[in-house]
Amino acid sequence: MSDLPSRITITEEGPREGFQIESGAISTNRKVELINALSHTGLSAIQVCSFVNPKLVPGWADAGEVVNAIQVVDGVTYTALWFNQKGIERALQHTDKLTLAGCIHLCASEAFGISNLHRDRETNLQAMRQQTINHQSGGIAVTKISVMAAFGCNFSADVPTANVLQAVDDGFNIASEHGASINEVALADTMGWATPSRIVAVTGAVRERWPDVPIRLHLHDTRGIGISNAWAAMQLGVDRFDTTVGGLGGCPFARQPGASGNIATEELLLLAHEEGIDTGVDINALLECVALAEDIVGRQLPGALLRGGNLERYRQAARSGHGAA
């Protein structure tokens, strides 16, 4: 337990992850409503949209309109996701509100890369070299390597740790070729294959190879053990996580309809708070955002805490002699 961080940093990706996969149309105003509410919970970073092909991801056809309408709160960093030059160009139109940082996107499973990005490994490496040049030409620093399907894949099953190390190494090589300084490696359990032991093996191998580079985890809860995986990572000292309010989202290219999205923000908050780990986020304010998100999408979300209740509320009720609140 000695490696537990004293504080974890959460990037809320509910808006971007969630609204890309919902089957029903969600209005721009309601997307903005959720982002604005999340901005007042103590979260320090929110990924608000994707600048992607609207034919492939129609849920984010209005990305520009959403960014234009959000109310920026001091102390909150607003980011977006993109995968190609057109996405970069669209993002650059919103530098007044968005913090733009370039990322080298790689896949530990070539089969998933073909499904998600329509590129095999070599084609994607060439694309990432060009995208790095494009980022730098647009004044966007390339600071992050992200590896999708780092813990397993619906298309190719178990992903060897060697594949993950190769992907990260590819990213560092591209960065080196173009003078980019990487300050974070993100490992994504895109399709929910991770287990605690797999988290330890893969994350440990990456840390051993690149001990000075912080690791971020992007964990999906497809099979219900995402929070266990986060706990295993925290015991290794990992202190950066992507989450989604209520467990919104899922990967539209995983061929797994109905799969859960990321680990629920509120559940990671509860785990951290109960274990004495600071987050800077007001869990009760976040639960109000869960209720709002459910209202927006018109269904109950996977996160259990909204119905189970924050433990501190029950403690306060017990101390006051009123029993369960």
N, C-alpha and C positions, 0 to 999 in steps of 0.2 A: 504493500500500500504506500510505501515511501515515495513513489513516483507520482502520486496523485497531484494534479495541478491545484493551486490555490484558487485559480479563476479560469473559467473557460470563456471563449468568445464564440458567439453564435451568429451565423449569417442566416437570416430568415429568407427562405426561398419560396414560401407559400404562394405569393402572387405569380411568380414566373412558372414554377412547377405546376401549380394547381390549375391555372386558367389555360394551360396549353393542352390539357387532356380532357376537360369536361365536355361531355357530348352536347349539352345545350348551350346556346349562345348566352354570354354574360355581357351586360352592357359596360361601356367604358366607365360610366359614372360609378357603378358598383365596384369595379376593380379599383378605382381611385379611392373609394370609401374605405376599402380594406387596407390599402397601403397607408392612407392617412392615419387610420386607427393604430396600426402597427407602429407607426412612427412615434407614438406617445407611450410606449410600453417600457422604454429603456433599452430597446434593441439598438445596437450600434451600426448594423449593416443590414440592408434589405435589398434583395435582388428583385427588381420590380417588373421586368419584362424580358422578352426575347425578340431580337431583331432577326427574324428568320422568314423563310419563304411562306407567305400566307396560304399558299395552296397546300403545303405540307402540314403547317400548323396554323389553321384558321383562327384558333383562339387568341393568337397574338397579331392578327392583322391590324389592330388598332394600337400597336405599341407606342408609336409617336404621340398619338392623342393622349394616351394614359400619362406618359412622362410630362407632357405639357401641362396636365391638369393637377398633378400631385402637389401637395403643399410641403415644401422642404422644411425639415426641422433641424436646427443646429445640433451637431453632435451625431447625426445619423448619416451614414454613407449610403448612397443609392447607386446600384450597379445594374448592369444588363448583360445579357448573353448574346453572342453571335458566333457564326462559324465561317463566314466568308467576307469578301471585299464589300459586297453590297451591304452586309450587316454593319461593317465598320463605318461605311459612309453614312448610314442611317444613325448610328450611335453618335457620330461626330456632330450631328445637328443638335445635340442635347447636352453639350458640355456645361451649360449653365446649371444643370441639375444633377447630372450623372457624373460619377467618378469612373473614368475609363482606364482600364488596365488590360494589357494584352495577355492572352493565355495560349500556350501551345497544347492543343487538344490531341490526345493520343488514345489508342485502344489496346488493351492487353489481349483482347480477342479480335482477331482479324475478321471473323465472321460477323461480329456485331458492328465493327467499323463499316463493313460493306452495307449492312442493313440500315445503320443510323446515318452515316455520312456519304454512303455510296462510293467508298474508296477502300481499296485494299491497303496494306501497310505501306508499300512504297509510294503509292499515289498520295496517301495522306501525308507522308513525310515531305514530299515535294510541295504539297499544298501548305503545310505548316511553315516551310521555309519561306514561301512566297508571302504567306500571311504575316510572318514576322517582319518581313521587309515592308509590307503595307502598313502595319501598325506603326513602325518607326517613322515611315514617311509621313504619317498623319499626326506625328507627335505623341503617340501612345506607347508608353514603355511596356515592354514584355517582361512580366515579373513572375509568372506562374506556369507550372506544368500540371496538367490535369490528365489522369489516366482513367478512362472509362472501363467498365467490366473488369475491375482489378481483382475481384474475388470470385468470379464465376460468371457463366454466360448461358442463357437459354439456348443459344445456337451451337456452342462448342463445349458445353458442360464445364467441368473443372478447369480453371485457368492456372497453369503452373506459375509459381512465384518467379521463375526465370523470365517469363513473358512480361511480368510487371517491371522487373528490374531493367529489362531491355527497353521497354517503353519509356521509362524514366530516363535511362541513359540516352535514348534517342532525343528526348527533349533537351537535355543538357547539351548535347552535341549541337543541336540547332541553335540554342541560345549562344553557345560559344562562337559558332560561325558568324554570328551577327552582333556580337558584343553586348548581348542582353544579360542582365543580372537577375537570376531567379531567386526569389525570397520565399517561395512556398511550393510544396508538392501536394496536390490533392489526389486522393485515391477514392474512386467512386464505386460503391457496390450497386451498380446501375440496375441490376435485376434481382437483388435480394438473395444472393448466394452466400453471403458471409456468415460465418459462425465465430464465436469468440476465439477459438483456437486458430482459425484462419486469419482473423484480425491480427492476432499476436504474431503469427508466422510472417505474413506479408508486410505488415507495418514494421515489425522488427527488422526484417531484411532490408527494407528501404532505409530505415534509420541507421543501420549498421554501415551501409554503403555511403550514405550522405548524412553524417551525424549532425552537421551544422544547419541543415535546412529544415524548417518547421513543416510538419505534416498536417494537412487538413483531411477530414473524413466526410464523405458525402454518402450517407447510409440510407438505403431504402428498407422499408419494413414489410416487404412482400410476404414473408413467412413468419412474421410475428416475433422475431428475435432481434430486431434492430436496436432496441434500447440495451439489450444484453451486450451487443457488439460495441455500443458506445461506452459502456462501463468497462469492458475489457480494454478498450483503447485508452480511456482515462487512467487506468491502472498503469499503463505504459508511459503516462505523462502527456498524451495527446491533449491539446487544449483548444483546438479549432474544429468546429463542426458546422455543417449545413443542416438545417431543419426546415420543416414546413408547419405552419399553424394548423392544428387539427389533424396533421398527417395528409394534407392536401397533396394531390399530384400523382405521379407515376410516369413511366417512360412510354411514349406513344409508339416506339419502334421495337419494343421488347416482345411483341406477339404474345402478350399475356393480358387480355382484357380484364379490367377490374382490379388489377394489382394495386396494392397500396403504394402511396408515395413515400416521401422521406419519413424518417422518424419524426414524431410529433414534437414540435417545439416545447409545448407545455410539459410533456413527459420527461424530456431531457432537463428542463428547468427543475421539475420536482426531484428528479434523481440527484442533480447537482446540489440543490438546496438542502436536501435531507442528509447529504454526505459532507456538508460544510464547505462546498465549493461555490465561490461567488460567480454570479453571472451578470449582475447589474440590471437584470430585467425584473419587472414587477409581474409576478406570476398571475395575480388576480386580474390585472389589466390585460394580460395575454389571454386569459380564459374568456374575457369579454370579446376578444377578437375571434376566438374559436367559435363562439355563438354567432357572431356576425358572419363568419365564413360559411357556416352551415346554412344560414339564412340565404346567403348569396347563391350557393350552389344547389340549394333545395333538397339537401339530404344530410343524413347523419354521417359525420366524418369518422375515420378509424380511431382517432385519439380517444382514450378512455377517461381522461382526467376531468373533462367537463361534467360527466355524469358521476364519476367517482368522488370528485371534490378534492380540493386542496387540503392536505392533512393539517395545515396550520389553522384552518377554519374550525376543524373538529377539536383541536387542542384548545383554542380559545373558548369554544362552547363548553367543553368539559370543565375548564377552569372557572367559568362563570356559573356552573351548576345547571346549565340548561340542556345538557346532553347533546346529541347530534344536531348540528345547525341545519 
